[in-house]
Amino acid sequence: MLLSLIGNQRVVICSGAGGVGKTTTSAALGLAAARAGRRAVVLTIDPARRLADALGMETLPSEAAPVPRELLDGVGVPPQGSLHALMLDPKVTFDELVRRLNAPEDAERILQNRLYQNVSELMAGLQEYAAEEKLHQLYQDDRFDLVVVDTPPIRNALDFLDAPNKLTRFFDERVLKWFAPQESRGLGFLQRTGKVVGGVLGKVFGEGFTAELGDFLRAIGGMTATFRSHAEEVRRVLGSTEATFLLVTAPEVAALDDAIFFRTKLQELELPFGGFIVNRLHPERPESSEAERATTEAALAGEVGAEKAAELLARLEASYAQERSRALRDRAMVDRLLAMGEAKVVGIPRLEGEISDLAGLARIGDSAFVPGES
């Protein structure tokens, strides 16, 4: 059922409120795809670091690491299927980009520049842009035919969609030109302004600062076209039939409100929506009949006596009624999503125990269902 939300898409973006099981669901989606013979990679940009646990791995690197073949064989992944996973490290992502776009000696000079080292920490704060850059890299990687991205909680996920604009503002070409070599005539004012600013900065931060800043900005300035190009390519992919957004939620008012809010944002941005995944649903239970009640009471009476049987039966009925009430409440939440009309909804029941290995993730995929279908 999970795979019915993916189809042939190459990129799946999973978003949701905090604490709804989004990271685990992303891993389950990747595993379900691998079990269907696809070559999947799961990227988490959620700093909670739960993906490694869900995959039964000790740690996750910043580069795509394969889930061991022996673990995949144990959950029925065919030879042609594979699963990789990684956790986003924004600074490492930017460092890799510097190395890819510059000659080795130039790259090393940029990486050793103290301003780059400090500013790259600031850039690392632009986590969402680093995620787009990493997504671009994984999308271009021939090892994978599916990229599953686990985003931060929904309100932060909106920043993921605005990341290219953030970086454009950060590397405003008008600022970079202040320090770029002034080879053309007619830029006297700009050059004089750069010198004035540089002189002030030099007095404040010490000799050599202006030259170091100029080297840094010239180097980064040469990369801005690539930054923009990659961001535009990711935006094109996210808006195409190659991608889909899935909203992971739970049968709780606040979580559903967040999911519906993000669904509206996706419509405004004209981005493809694949459906809702509702985690931790209580199973629907039928109302017990008088005949079933009498049979249960008779069986209990044979074990503990009539008086005790009546007491135990009352407790069982109260517990059963509570579980049934929870299931009906969950169903009302699901019906709220179904009432939106075009939205696909897949449910995942509450499962016992922690999901800490591939067998648990496979159980999620196997137990997924479409609410209302038998």
Secondary structure, 3 states (H helix, E strand, C coil): CHHHHCCCCCEEEEEECCCCCHHHHHHHHHHHHHHCCCEEEEEECCCCCCHHHHCCCCCCCCCCEECCHHHHHHCCCCCCCEEEEEECCHHHHHHHHHHHHCCHHHHHHHHHCHHHHHHHHHHHCCHHHHHHHHHHHHHHCCCCCEEEEEEEEHHHHHHHHHHHHHHHHHCCHHHHHHHCCCCCCCCHHHHHHHHHHHHHHHHHHCCCHHHHHHHHHHHHHCCHHHHHHHHHHHHHHHCCCCEEEEEEECCCHHHHHHHHHHHHHHHHHCCCEEEEEEEEECCCCCCCCHHHHHHHHHHHHHHHCHHHHHHHHHHHHHHHHHHHHHHHHHHHHHHHHHCCCCCCEEEEECCCCCCCCHHHHHHHHHHCECCCCC
